Amino acid sequence: MSYGWDLDLYRDTPGPLTRTELTDALILTDVAAQGVVEDLDGHATADVSWLSDPHVEVHQAAGMVQAQLDVSTDVALMRLRGYAFTHDVPLAEVARQVVSRSLRFTEDKDAE
């Protein structure tokens, strides 16, 4: 049996997606598709181990930094990468700290 479904994304300005926006869209598509497929196949489980993928956590952290600083996704990702580089910490670890709320970015400082 074949299922047809659409995922529509909207933005507030016209034009093509940036590489970062496209990456975010593809990640969200993967997350949505996995949930739909599990539900359709009747195999939905409590196993969410795929959420430990560091790429998902980095993009979640970028969204949190974006909200904290009121900046674009590109700027949020640059701030995360800059913090990781200057503190000699892997990006995935910085993302984990942001998502767990033990690291918060502010306008005045790199991070608190």
N, C-alpha and C positions, 0 to 999 in steps of 0.2 A: 504494500500500500504506500502511496506517495502522498506526502503532506506538503501543501504550499503555504508559506507564511512570509510575511513581510516585516521588516524592521525599518521604521521611518525615523530619521534623525533630522532635527531642525536646528538652525542657528540664527542668530539675530542680525547677521550681516551677510549680504550676498557675496558669492565668489567661491573659488575652489578651496578645498580643505588644505591646511598645512600638513606637513608630514606628521607632526605631533597629533593634530586633530584626527588624522586618518588612523594613526596607531591607536588612539583612544577608542575610536569607533570600532575598529576591528576587535579590540579586546572586549568591549561591551557586547559585540555581536557573538563572540565565542562564549561568553558567560551566559547570555540569553539562550543561545542555541543549545548549550549543554543542559540547561534546565528544562527546556521544551522537549528535547529528545528523551531525557530520563522520564519525564511525565508521560509522554506518548507511548513509550515502551513499557510503562508500568514498573520501571526499575528505580524509581526515585528512592534514594536512601539518605541517611543522615551523614554520609561520608562527604565531607567538603574539603578533602585534602588538596584538591586542585586550587583552593584559595591560598595555599601556601606558596604558590608560584610567585617569585620575587617581582616579576614584571607587573602582576596585578597589584601588589602592595605598593610598588613605586608609583603607579598611576593613581592609586587611592591617596597616597601621601601627597602627590602633586595637586590633587583636588583639594585636599585640606589646606595646603600652603597657599593655593590660589585663593581660597576663602579667607584665610588669616590675613593675607597681605592685599587682597583686592587687586590681584594682578592676573595676567593671562596665564594659560597653561604653560606656554613656552618659558615665561619668566619663572614660574614656580619650579619647573624642572631644572632650570639653570641654577636656581637657589639651592635646590637639593644637591645637585652635582657639585656646586661650589663648596657647600658645607662638607660634603663627603671628602672632597679633595683636600681642603685646607685642614681638616681634622684627621686625615689619613684613616678614614673609616669607609668600609664598602658601602656603596649606594643602597644596597638592599638593607643594611643595618640601619642607616639613616631613615629609610622609609619605614622600617619596623618601629623605630622610636617615635616617629611622627604619628603613625597610625595608633600606637599604644598611648599616645598623648604624653609621653615623657620628654618630648622635644617639640617646641613650638617656635615658629618663626614670627618675628616682629619687624616693623619698619625700621626701628632704631638700631637693632643688633642683628647679627647673622642668625642667631637662634638663642632661645633661653633654655 
